[in-house]
Amino acid sequence: MYIFPHNPNWKVEFANECKAIHSRVNFEIELIHIGSTSIEGLYAKDCIDILGLVKDIKLVQEQAAVFESLGYVHKGEYGIAGREYFSRAKRKTHLHVFEYGNLHIERHLSFVNRMREDPVLVAELNRLKLDLQDKYPDDQNKYQEEKSAFYLRF
């Protein structure tokens, strides 16, 4: 199984991660809980997704070692122009950092905002996720591929 019922601890783990990041960086960074773990009632992979917003993305690039000291692996833009992406395996976390004004920010936020305000969409996505997990129990790539059409609606 790679998706789990919503876990209220995800909110606490996000808050703890924010504290850790803010205690280490010496520049202003706004951190927003995004992705399925941020939406009450939604099934999710046990991974905390964080959107980081900064005034100058160069500071993130120059100070990647700060995030690495927290256990993150810096992967650069990782396929999305203007993003600095970090991932961590232990307490699986993905950190997507963009400079304010980047067009990709709205894509992340519109999904989360729409899902939080519409329990019908949450139920629809839960059904889809559970059906795909049953259909592809050993193929997470196929699961992701077929699920992606839902996300393109936002």
N, C-alpha and C positions, 0 to 999 in steps of 0.2 A: 504494500500500500504506500502510495506517495502523496496522497492528500488526506487531510485529517479534519474532523469537525472543528469549528472555530474554538480557539483556546483563549480565554480572557487573559492568560499570562503573556500573550503576545504584546499586548499594550504595555505591560510592565517592562518586558524585555526591550521594547522600543525606547521607553523612557530611560532605562538604564544605559542603553547605547548612546542616547543623546548626551547624557551626563558625561560619559567617558570621552566622547568626541569633543564636547565643549571644554572639558578640563585640559585637553592637550593642544588644541589649535589656538593660534594667536591672531586669528582673523575672524571676522563675523561670518557665521554660516547658519542659515535657517534650515532646520531639519523637520521633514514632514513624513509621517508614516503613510506609505502607499502600498499598493498591491493587496492581494487577497487577505493577508493577515490583518490588515487595517479595517476590514469591513465585518462588522458584527454579524454572525450567523452564516458567514460564507466559509465553505470548505477551502482549505489551502494547503500548499506544501509548507512544511515547517521551516520557513525562511522569512526573515524580517527584511522587507524592502524599504529603503529610506531614500527620499529625495532630498538632496542638499542643494541649497540655493546660495550663491555667493555674488558679490559685486564684481570680482575679478577672478576668472578661472585660472589665470596664471599663478595665483597664490597656491591653489590646490596642486598644480603641477610641480611647483617649486618645493612644496612642503609635503610631498607624497610620503616621505619617511615618517611623518607624524602619524598618518593612518596605518602605515606598515607596523609601527610600534604597538598598535592596538590589535595586530594580528591580521590585518587586511593585506590582500595582494592587489597591487596597482596594475590595472590592465589598460590604462590609457583610454582612448575614446571607445574602443571595443565595438566598432561598427556604427557608432552614432556620433556624427560630427558635433563638436562643441561640448561633449560630455567627458568627464573624468569618472571612470568606473572602478570600483573597488569591490572585492568579494572576500568573504571569510568563510572557512569551512566549519570551524568550531564555533557554535552558536551561529549557524548558517545565516549570513547577512549579506545583502547586496546594497551597496551605496552608489547611487547615481547622482553625480554632482554636475550642476549646470550653472552658468552665469544667468542672472536675472535677465529676462527678455528672450531667452532661447525658446523656439517654437515647440520643442519637445516637452517642455514643462506642462503646457496645457493638456497634452495628450494623457499624461500621467494623472493629472488632477481631475480631468473631466470624467475618467473612468471611476475613480474613487468617489467623487461627489455624486454622480448619478446612481451608483450602486448603493451608497449610504442612504439615499432618499427613496429608494424603490425596492421594497421587499419582494415584489414580483420578479424583478430582474435577478435578485439574489437567489430566489428559488429556481429560476430558469437556469442560471449558471451552475448551481449545485447539482441539478439533474444532469446537465451536460457533463460536468466533471466526473460524477459518479458513473455515468454510462460509459464514458471514454476510459476510465480506469478499469472498468470491467472488460471492455473491449480490448484494451492494450495493457494487460497487467505487467508485461515484461518489456514494454517498449515506450519509454517516456517520451521519446522523440515524436512518435506517431500521436501520442496523447496531446503533446504541445501543438503539433501541426494542425490537428483537427479542431482544437480548442481556439486557435488564433482567430478564426472567423468571427467568433463572438466579440472579441476585443476590438475588431476593426469597426464596430458600430459606434465607437466613442471618439 
